[in-house]
């Protein structure tokens, strides 16, 4: 899992619960219903279509990383935040597991 990072863009204030998100804190991100896609780690979606990623966060409210995440964002998400008040979150992934706690391969 070395070198793997996930990027999220969160529109403020629409996303509740983001007030507790802080830099350099452990985060657990669960994804579901990936429909046969390959995950960012290069592994396949595990049984049940659920993967968990464990890592630490960095928050970007402006700058080149924020701009790159915004550029890759799908248009419907951009439309929800026309004033660009949201922020980008990078997650440095330490490990990824299926629901049984087995490493994704």
Helices and strands as residue ranges (DSSP letters): E 5-10, G 18-20, E 26-31, G 47-49, E 51-60, H 64-72, H 75-79, E 87-97
